[in-house]
Amino acid sequence: METAGRILVVDDEPLIVKLLKHNLEKVGYTVYSASNGREGLELLEAEPVDVVLLDIMMPEMDGMEVLRRLKAAERPLMVIMLTAKATIDTAVACMKEGAHDFLSKPFDMDRLQITIRNALQTLSLSRQVEHLRSEVAEKFRFDNVIGKSRGIKQVCGLVAKVLEVDITVLVTGESGTGKELIARAIHYRGKRKDGPFITVNCAAIPENLLESELFGHERGSFSGAVAQRVGKFEQANGGTIFLDEIGEMDLALQAKILRVLQQREVERVGGHTTIPVNVRVLAATNRNLEELIKEGKFREDLYYRIAAFPIDVPPLRERRDDIPLLAHHFLEQSAGDCNKRLTGFTDRAMEALVAYGWPGNVREMENVIARAALLATTEEITCDDLPALQHGLTTGPAPSLLAAESIVDLLPKEDILPFEVVEERIIRHALNIAAGNVTVTANRLQISRATLYRKLKAYGIEA
């Protein structure tokens, strides 16, 4: 038995209406009926309907006019057209006006039920997509941004200014400050919100693969290119591409990114034709690009292209007023994830949170609170539940994990190990202390995320 589906039959032939109503109700559908187009439109105002079975040839108002009115009203339903005089031209005209399908009379009842089932599945997917879009839009509303500090309010103010303008935005700030969240807010609250949002982490992809990842490649263009591949810029067409960690990109690829920004077209690796793309480019970095320009590691012309509208996200240590708000927010999330009743923090625990340097910023705090929620044995988080903070309660960056007392237990006392073995042990030790957080680990080891990603891959370490 069908458990879902409300069907409206609109046909001026009583026998057809009676036949359809009988057969569809028998398999569980709720069926309404109308004898003409005007009556059908009036019924739609009063009853929720999923699928309309609509006859084309009717007096006063034919089915095509009803279909046009339904399309203009943007009603969330599927329309299946019915006619005794089927032609290809009529079918094409119906589909152009937005009909889901087209059936000829007399129709096979089994085929009709399959068509209705397909229409309901399509409608369900459409509603799910709309629901997800609404959830995403709600998630990235400005009044949902957690923080009351002057710094975070300034960031929100700048974001509001670029929502309806396709200007290139460069989001700067330390790792873990929420640069990607800012980029997503710009996309999902802006005029391109119905288009794709494509993220590329320039630090996490090896240099020899990044060009193919961004621009795609043709079959046979290099060893392993067994099929054509569409790049991220093409995938983002009509929406936004977010180039995270753009400061890690090599100079040769920077030149190609500059060309895309100037010409609004890409060329796949191994290809000979250009492909136009309509994308908004957002970029982010935790590096000082002006210093990289002086060092000859970043193109000045590209910098001025991507930094048309810069937004700097302050580190968490510079907006300590936000720490209690963020801590309670993450605790509420973590309590739900681990199915615990957690009411808050002891005074000493909150003092420790506020005093800590947060080198990994908001991302580190989220991980620290998640771990504390798992460790907690009471309804309040205590200092004992925050072991990561005991490595450095400081108002500045946390101390490096390369201090001798941090690694002495990792090394044999009477033997000399190869450097690679020592390095791997240090990285594993650092990851363990940082609860697997790559950003925090890189910060405390005082290396870039790109360098750490390469070493993780070289040593086969998963993080």
Secondary structure, 3 states (H helix, E strand, C coil): CCCCCEEEEECCCHHHHHHHHHHHHHCCCEEEEECCHHHHHHHHHHCCCCEEEEECCCCCCCHHHHHHHHHHHCCCCEEEEEECCCCHHHHHHHHHCCCCEEEECCCCHHHHHHHHHHHHHHHHHHHHHHHHHHHHHHHCCHHHCCCCCHHHHHHHHHHHHCCCCCCCEEEECCCCCCHHHHHHHHHHCCCCCCCCEEEEECCCCCHHHHHHHHHEECCCCCCCCCCCEECHHHHCCCCEEEEECHHHCCHHHHHHHHHHHHHCEECCECCCCCEECCCEEEEEECCCHHHHHHCCCCCHHHHHHHCCEEEECCCHHHCHHHHHHHHHHHHHHHHHHCCCCCCEECHHHHHHHHHCCCCCHHHHHHHHHHHHHHHCCCCEECHHHCHHHHHCCCCCCCCCCCCHHHHHHHCCCCCCCCHHHHHHHHHHHHHHHCCCCHHHHHHHHCCCHHHHHHHHHHCCCCC
